[in-house]
Amino acid sequence: MAFDVAPGVLFAPWTRRTEHAVSSAPRTSKLGLMITGPASTVDKTFTSWVSQCVHIATEPHGDVFGHTFAATNPDGNLIPVSPVD
């Protein structure tokens, strides 16, 4: 699964070893994406990812680092998305 992160740039976390991609495996790290622009840019990214059937862990909301939401990749790793601070 690839995520659009900038014009012409895709980010695609993956593993070829499916035996490690189990929901019971602990997830202790995350990779955050910071998006340039106002809160509406975060909302547009959220809408785009939802339309591509990305698994969403948290809906857009205000947090200490700004307007954010979080998705997970197929391995269950958390990917928070927020504005550049």
N, C-alpha and C positions, 0 to 999 in steps of 0.2 A: 504494500500500500504506500503510495507516494503522496506527500503533502506539498502544495504550492507554497513556497516561502518568499519568493520574489519573482519578478518577471523573468521567465526562463530558468528558474532555479527550483528544483524539487528536492525534498528531504525524504528519504525512505529508510527507516530503521527496519532491519529484518534479521532473521536467522535462517540458516539452511538446516539446522539441526532441530527438527520438530519435536524430538523427544524432550527437549528442554522447554518447550513452549506449553507449559501446563499452568492452569490457573492457580494451583496450590503452591507454586514456587513463590517465595517471598520476593517482593520488589522493594529494594532499599535505595534506589537512586532514580533520578528523573532528569530529563532534558527539557529545559524551558525555551520557548520561542518568544522573542521580543519583537513586536511589530511596530514599525514607524507609523505614526499618525494618531488621530484621536480615537476615543473609545468606539466610535462608529466603525473604524477599521477592524477592531477586534470582533465586533458584531458581524461584519461582512465575512470575515474569515470563518467564524462559527457557522454562519448560514451556508457557506460554501462547503465546509467539511460535512455538515449534516446532510447536504444534498448528495454527497459522495459516500454516504453510509459509514462515515468514521464513527467509531464508538466514543460517545461523549460521557465523561465521568462527572463533570459539573457544568451546569449552565452558566452563561455569562453573569457576572456579579461584581460588585465593588470589593476590593481587598486592599491590604496595606500597600501593595505595589501597583494599584490602579485597577481598571476594568479588566477582568480576566475570565477565562474558562479553562477547562482541562479536558483532554482527550486521552485515550490510551491506544497504543499500537497493538497489533495482534498478539504480541507476547505479554501484554498486560502492563507495560511500562507507562508511567504517567507522563504526559506531555502538556504542561501548563502553557497557556498562550496569554501574553500580556503586552501592554504598550512599552516602548522603550522609555526608561525613566531617567 
